[in-house]
């Protein structure tokens, strides 16, 4: 009976695949963005692939507000399936995604489910041994945005290490990378390894979290990597060329698709005297300063407890460049270079935290090159050889085609 059900399920999936392919062929030219959002089946939706691994086991969930399948939070869904969820592990921004960047996440109890919350963002990035000893399986299901300095992937690293140390099974419920079509930026140099850059990968790495997890294990970037039991439940009907629109904001200051697109280029400004719009209605959609006129838009950042408790230029008008309609995507250095020139002309310092810029970029080279007058193409040319080597290294870990309608992946174990 069970064999018959499995065969029937496979037939249904194959038929569905052909139906979706026909839909894509007929409609992708007209509205690929909205189609990608509705057609893609994320890992969390493939319940048949991971529920068997969770039954009769003690489960820990690494989740936040994006951990949703069919309008239901993963924790609620699993509890309804009588899965023994022991702990919720909270990354940066917290379980509900309502804490500002860098705010300490504290332990507590989830008011909705009554499940204990263990922070993995604060003084310690790995849970204490007594918590881990109560877990048989760890499940990661969080939407990422495909940049090295977005800290959810750093939490993946530490939690994979915790799983390897304690012989805990680790499952990644994969989700699309909205910047997955880009591979760009310098490879992280070991001297600048930090929580905003853990791995020797470029700023835009072109991987989903599932693919990166396979790379972390395969490259031995954690201790006892060979001992880790890792499962990746992949996305279905997904390829890297898709303009995937995120249905839920991944963090408070990336509220929409435009902010997600601009984030790889604007995050460098976090190490400068310039505001990226935290504390305004347009986070990561403007750049502004109170003395150097970067644009005609006048904004006044205010404290926003759930997004920007202490924003740059709080209570002060800034003159901002409106990027809400900008076609910038990928990793664009032109804004940073132009802003540096404007500041230099007015005798002002742009890079107010060079050490943080080095961590974000993973190298000293970008600041040095900008100060030495190199343009964007000259700077980018310097890391092309390393990018070519990286692209070869990543090949064994790729789960998805980089052009439309390729073969769909299987569960990876």
Buried (B, 14 or more C-beta within 10 A) or exposed (E): EEEEEEEEEEEEBEEEBEEBBEBBEEEBEEEBEEBBBEBBBBBBBBBEBBEEBBEEBBBBBBBBBBBBBEEEBBBBBBBEEEBBBBBBBBBBBBBBBBBBBEBEBEBBEBEEBEBBBBBBBEEEBBBEEEBBEEBBBBBBBBBBBBBBBBBBBBBBBBBBBBBBBBEBBBBBBBBBBBBBBBBBBBBBBEEBBBBBBBBBBBBBBBBBBBBBBBBBBBBEBBEEBEEBBBBBBBBBBBBBBBBBBBEEBBBBBBBBBBBBBBBBBBBBBBBBBBBBBBBBEBBBBBBBBBEBBBBEBEBBBEEBEBBBBEBBBBEBEBBBBBBEEBEBBBBBBEBBBBBBEBBEEEEEEBBEEEEBBBBBBBBBBBBEBBEEEBEBEEBBEBBEEBBEEBEEBBEEBBBBBEEBBEEBBEBBE
